[in-house]
Amino acid sequence: MLFHILGPLDVHHPATPATRVSGGKPGRLLAALLLAANSWVARDRLVAAVWSGCPVPASAQANLKTYVWQLRTGLPAHPGGARIERRPGAYRLRVADGELDAELAEELAGGARRAADGGDAGTAAALCEQALRLWRGRPFEDLAGDWADHVGAAEAIGRLEQLHLDLRELLAEQQLALGRPRPALAALRPVTATAPLRESAWALTVRALHAAGQPGAALATRRKAREIIRTELGVGRGPCRPVRPATDTGPPSAGTSVDIGHPYAAGGLSYGGGPRSSARRSAARELPRDVALVGRGTPLRAVWRAAAGAAPVVLVDGMAGVGKTALVVHAAHRLAPRYPDGQFFVALRAGRHGDGPEPATVLERLLRGLGVPAAEIPADQAGRSALWRSALAGRRALLVLDDVRDGGQLAALLPAAPGCLTLATTRYRGWHPDAAVRIGLTPLAEPAAADLFRAAAVDRVTDADGAAVAAVVRHCGGLPAALRDAAGRLLSRPGWPVARLVEELTDDPCRVLSDRLRRSVGAAVAALDSCGLAAWRAVAGLPEEFGPAAAARVLGLRPAAARTLLEALVDQGLLEVGPVGRYRSHVLIRELAGRFEEPAANAASAHPTVRQGAA
């Protein structure tokens, strides 16, 4: 490494000792060029960086050339030629791979995440430790503060600070997975000390204390976290709970409350270039209330990576009730600061006979949200779509489209501006928009599902209810909406123990399901033709996992024809793809198939319904 910015700005030349260069104007110039390594930086912006907070002298342009010359003579050449290049009105600092400590830290963090996602906790922990050793203090420690604010560096510095915290949490997660709770606690202490509102760090600390055999300390930490969050944020409860038994040291993807901090932790350094918006103070802020997530660390990281990579669309798919809306809303709240020109939310309520708004109606509301006068909004959908794209040119806006039906509906609403991001959800898998990152959600694994139920049931679940909670999870199939419905049933009956809820679910697993979940399944069924409907009912009698041959037998078809019908059910979110060549049906979808009622012949426009179980 040549350039060290994770602390005071140092230059390490192979032939000389480390040189501290942050003092003085050449150091400010070098820092500004490093923030946009390998990119052209306008001369006026460099002048602002060098004289940040000070009057700019008339000789600034000539002085800047002098400082550039000093850096050129003091820095080693780039492997490909000149270290600092010039063109009319701009300069560029060339940085080779491995020469900048922040870039190396981000590469190591990416490798650690991939290893963690693959279950290799040992490699992930080693990469985290290697990355953390690169930090010597706050990024640009000698230049932070007013300088960062004047040159737009605060965001990049904040992103690197969040990366440091994220790495510590990821290291703690892997240490727990390796059965090392004490090193995990050592990694977490600086996080809870410097960022006391990071609920994920508190949750990991509680887990680590339980794993270390310190239940009393875990309880005290839980109370401390709740008090801090209540005091600082004005909320009644934080989500930090002892979410694992003391003997469990499994990875967090199987259970803790998830908040991975700054969404751009894995992104590259940015000077803050690109078009800046002229956003009005009244820009739309339409995001629904955020909720804490459990067991969704991997898909959330996928959203962050897609957003950091400037993907125009992130499409989240999955069956009804799997938590698609909660995921994108949670992600949108954390991404919102990057999109100051508006955060829009539209519920499209997809379905063949969906009662959701038409794209033209949605576009009218979106344009009004941008301040377009009603008289200037075209009457036709094509005109509104074109005006929507034009109005967002040069702006940074975030659009959340919930429950999209198909690509045509999505295309009419998509912004074209490169600074905008669309987060969309859909139950349907038979289509895919160009250039989109697709993320599939599945029901939660048993440990995470149990943690979600415990959190939703608040204080109604005790440590002695472990077997009953496991039974609730099995009956709900790990489906987040069903788990919340079951917890709501328990909360509405104060005299019931969890075992009584299990009896209720054993008698009728669908009894506690909300009307909303039933309608969602009904909307998916409405998109089936008669053959698809017959196939859905027939495979409901098969085991949870089956192959096309078994389906062919119950359908009276050849395997190839049966596979076509099964894939149609997958496209509608009524069937999941299992191991190669096999399919998997959810326990509640199988139950609901037997209760399905077709609409009356004279009500073709109505949604199918699912009968409520006997009380």
Disulfide bonds with the S-S distance in Angstrom:
none
